[in-house]
């Protein structure tokens, strides 16, 4: 979905799932958002998720997976930081 949003905005960012998966699974540290959640810090949902979703909406690109991720993160934040 990120590549589709980029393409709609005229940015060449082809999706390479195998390469991305290899890079993500080779790291020995947690993603920053998970580290923030575990440490009780606020999450950067606006910058990392909602901004992409907003750009997608403006470009007319459907983002069903991103929409679910955004909803789940919002629910998790609300449960963690009432």
Backbone bond lengths (Angstrom), bond angles and torsions (degrees), N, CA, C in turn:
res aa  C-N    CA-C-N  psi(-1)  N-CA   C-N-CA  omega(-1)  CA-C   N-CA-C  phi
1 X - - - 1.444 - - 1.517 110.90 -
2 X 1.318 116.70 -38.01 1.460 119.97 178.33 1.518 112.02 -60.77
3 X 1.326 115.99 -40.91 1.467 120.15 178.03 1.518 111.08 -65.81
4 X 1.324 117.02 -36.74 1.468 120.63 178.82 1.522 110.77 -66.30
5 X 1.322 116.59 -39.70 1.472 120.52 177.35 1.523 109.36 -64.74
6 X 1.318 117.06 -46.69 1.465 120.73 178.89 1.523 111.01 -58.41
7 X 1.337 116.28 -46.41 1.464 120.40 -179.39 1.527 111.36 -60.61
8 X 1.329 116.61 -40.29 1.466 120.60 179.21 1.523 111.42 -64.31
9 X 1.326 116.34 -24.00 1.460 121.28 179.26 1.523 112.25 -96.75
10 X 1.341 115.86 7.38 1.462 120.72 177.44 1.513 114.47 82.29
11 X 1.325 117.13 19.47 1.457 121.79 -179.30 1.513 108.61 -107.44
12 X 1.322 117.07 128.74 1.456 121.64 179.38 1.524 109.72 -86.15
13 X 1.320 115.91 100.57 1.468 121.83 179.27 1.521 107.72 -136.59
14 X 1.341 116.36 73.82 1.465 118.75 -175.36 1.522 112.38 -63.69
15 X 1.315 114.62 144.26 1.466 120.14 178.15 1.517 108.93 -77.38
16 X 1.298 115.97 132.29 1.455 122.66 175.45 1.523 107.25 -130.87
17 X 1.352 116.95 75.47 1.466 120.57 -172.50 1.523 114.53 -53.79
18 X 1.312 118.65 -42.60 1.470 120.28 -178.21 1.525 110.84 -63.30
19 X 1.313 116.50 -41.65 1.467 120.71 -179.90 1.530 111.05 -67.25
20 X 1.322 116.46 -43.16 1.464 120.45 179.35 1.523 109.97 -64.02
21 X 1.318 117.48 -45.40 1.460 121.27 179.97 1.524 110.94 -61.36
22 X 1.321 117.43 -42.07 1.467 120.80 178.83 1.525 110.75 -62.45
23 X 1.313 116.78 -40.89 1.464 120.47 -179.71 1.527 111.17 -68.26
24 X 1.320 116.71 -43.04 1.463 120.60 -178.39 1.522 111.22 -66.55
25 X 1.311 117.92 -41.62 1.463 120.45 -176.98 1.519 112.96 -78.40
26 X 1.307 118.42 -12.80 1.462 120.33 -179.45 1.528 112.39 -86.63
27 X 1.325 117.87 -14.54 1.462 120.56 -179.63 1.517 110.94 -77.76
28 X 1.298 115.27 145.83 1.458 120.83 -178.50 1.536 112.10 -102.89
29 X 1.311 117.53 11.29 1.463 119.58 179.14 1.530 109.52 -123.29
30 X 1.315 114.93 160.03 1.455 121.25 -178.83 1.526 110.83 -73.84
31 X 1.315 116.90 151.32 1.467 118.97 171.55 1.530 109.39 -58.96
32 X 1.316 116.76 149.98 1.464 120.72 -175.24 1.518 112.53 -59.54
33 X 1.325 117.74 -36.03 1.453 119.28 -179.38 1.529 111.15 -66.92
34 X 1.323 117.36 -37.94 1.464 120.86 176.83 1.526 109.94 -66.80
35 X 1.316 116.77 -43.32 1.464 120.59 178.48 1.528 110.58 -59.87
36 X 1.340 116.91 -41.86 1.465 120.56 178.20 1.523 110.77 -63.99
37 X 1.310 117.34 -43.66 1.463 120.95 179.89 1.522 110.98 -61.39
38 X 1.313 116.30 -47.28 1.469 120.41 -178.97 1.524 112.53 -65.08
39 X 1.332 116.03 -30.02 1.468 120.67 -179.97 1.530 112.46 -87.46
40 X 1.332 116.67 -1.86 1.457 119.98 179.78 1.513 114.28 78.60
41 X 1.332 116.29 15.52 1.468 119.99 178.39 1.530 109.43 -88.12
42 X 1.311 116.06 159.42 1.462 119.85 176.91 1.530 109.18 -68.27
43 X 1.318 114.06 151.06 1.464 119.78 -177.88 1.525 110.25 -95.41
44 X 1.309 116.15 149.55 1.465 121.62 -179.41 1.521 110.22 -90.84
45 X 1.318 115.69 52.67 1.464 120.27 -177.26 1.518 110.99 -64.47
46 X 1.326 117.21 -39.54 1.468 119.68 -179.08 1.518 111.61 -57.83
47 X 1.322 116.50 -48.51 1.464 121.20 -175.74 1.526 112.77 -75.85
48 X 1.323 117.06 -35.59 1.463 119.59 -172.89 1.519 114.33 -93.74
49 X 1.314 117.66 -23.33 1.465 119.89 -175.53 1.521 111.70 -124.69
50 X 1.321 116.91 -54.77 1.459 120.08 -172.76 1.521 113.18 -68.49
51 X 1.308 117.77 -32.54 1.468 119.70 178.14 1.524 110.79 -63.97
52 X 1.322 116.90 -41.84 1.469 120.51 178.24 1.523 109.49 -65.98
53 X 1.332 116.40 -41.63 1.462 119.88 178.98 1.526 110.61 -62.76
54 X 1.330 117.65 -40.80 1.465 120.88 178.36 1.529 111.62 -63.86
55 X 1.323 116.10 -42.51 1.467 119.78 176.76 1.521 110.88 -62.38
56 X 1.336 116.74 -39.33 1.461 121.06 178.25 1.521 110.49 -61.91
57 X 1.319 116.63 -45.24 1.467 120.47 179.80 1.529 110.41 -60.24
58 X 1.328 115.70 -44.95 1.460 120.22 -178.96 1.528 111.61 -63.01
59 X 1.334 116.17 -32.05 1.471 120.80 -178.51 1.520 112.42 -91.58
60 X 1.338 117.41 -4.19 1.456 120.47 -179.85 1.519 113.90 75.37
61 X 1.340 116.97 28.36 1.463 122.20 -179.00 1.528 109.17 -101.05
62 X 1.315 116.42 128.33 1.463 121.01 177.63 1.528 109.67 -74.90
63 X 1.325 116.01 137.19 1.467 121.33 179.45 1.532 109.97 -135.23
64 X 1.318 117.96 67.22 1.466 119.43 -176.76 1.525 113.63 -62.48
65 X 1.309 118.25 -38.08 1.469 120.38 179.54 1.520 110.32 -68.87
66 X 1.305 116.66 -45.66 1.459 121.20 178.73 1.528 111.21 -61.97
67 X 1.320 116.68 -36.60 1.460 120.53 177.76 1.530 110.86 -62.54
68 X 1.329 116.56 -42.56 1.465 120.69 178.89 1.526 110.06 -66.77
69 X 1.327 117.18 -44.05 1.463 120.99 178.89 1.532 110.14 -60.02
70 X 1.322 117.47 -43.83 1.467 121.06 179.87 1.528 110.58 -61.76
71 X 1.322 117.16 -43.62 1.467 120.86 179.75 1.530 111.27 -65.07
72 X 1.316 116.77 -42.89 1.464 120.20 179.76 1.526 111.53 -66.17
73 X 1.326 116.64 -40.58 1.467 119.61 177.64 1.528 111.14 -64.47
74 X 1.320 116.89 -41.46 1.460 120.10 178.78 1.521 110.33 -61.95
75 X 1.326 116.80 -41.75 1.456 120.28 178.44 1.525 110.83 -64.94
76 X 1.319 117.52 -41.81 1.462 122.04 179.93 1.522 111.49 -64.30
77 X 1.322 116.03 -42.11 1.460 120.47 178.39 1.519 110.13 -63.28
78 X 1.323 116.93 -44.56 1.450 119.95 179.98 1.520 111.24 -62.31
79 X 1.313 117.54 -37.98 1.460 121.05 178.69 1.525 111.81 -71.05
80 X 1.326 117.28 -32.29 1.461 121.72 -177.08 1.519 113.22 -84.77
81 X 1.311 115.72 -31.45 1.470 121.46 -175.71 1.518 109.88 -128.06
82 X 1.334 117.56 67.40 1.483 119.97 -176.48 1.514 113.11 -65.15
